[in-house]
Amino acid sequence: MTETRVNHTASFAPNAIAVLESLRESDKLRTGRRLFETVLLPRVTQTGFVASYYSIASRTEFFAALADVQSAAAAGQRPVLHLESHGGENGIELSNGESVTWAELAGPLEGINRLSRMNLLVFLAACDGFNIVRSLHPTRRSPAWAIIGPTSSVSPLELQEATEAFYSALMTTESLRTALNGLNGTDEISRWRHRIQWAETMFCTVFKAYIDQAGGPTHIQQRVTMIQRTAKQQLRSQPLPVSRRALERHLSDHPARFSDTRTRFLMLDLFPENARRFNMTFESCMRTRQTSRDAI
């Protein structure tokens, strides 16, 4: 791991950049190392941010690097995490051929995001990176404040040029929107090949999937039966504290479940001062229902 310091400020208040790279031996361009050396290092004379680079070969090294970033977050860093690897439907591929599923990646990211007080920005410089959203559940914590990634396959050279433009603009202008325009070479969002997905958008997507899969009458009745069976085993001869009808009403109250799980997913129970950053309501989430599948 190589580490140095660069200056950086932005509205989402990060104070560190960690570049994790795990590419194949056949990959000629080491885009992560080049990003670190040509964009971050030239700003070493500007104080402020800690910038780190990890060259990773195996699962052991990958999770050790994430643990290192998490330890740094526990010590006060709020990082931007930049991951360079090959991605697929189920996860990322590492240099030695091992893989890490999106669900396995989401777990450590949750911890880093919590320690950075819901300020983690993740740049997944990997194909199919947004498939990480499919591994999430509305009752868990968000793995990031926001995730950036390509919407389609891009060449290593295109990725190199785009990410260098992104970080150069981000550090120079302190504007995330300007950096995203630089990343995509245009300010027309409809033409963006890399996009950003916010935590509340991720939550809306997984909450609607939850309703589709487990929020219908049949599924709710099955869940109530399971809850009552478990309660009877625990209480034995004692009466159940809640009626079946009350449980069904509780589970069928989607707006209330939205509010409860939104609070947890966005960590508002831990950091209520962040409430002004998130404006999505149950009604606005449901209005995007027809296009939600396309979002990821």
Order of alpha helices (4+ residues) and beta strands (2+ residues): beta-beta-alpha-beta-alpha-beta-beta-beta-alpha-beta-beta-alpha-alpha-beta-alpha-alpha-alpha-alpha-alpha
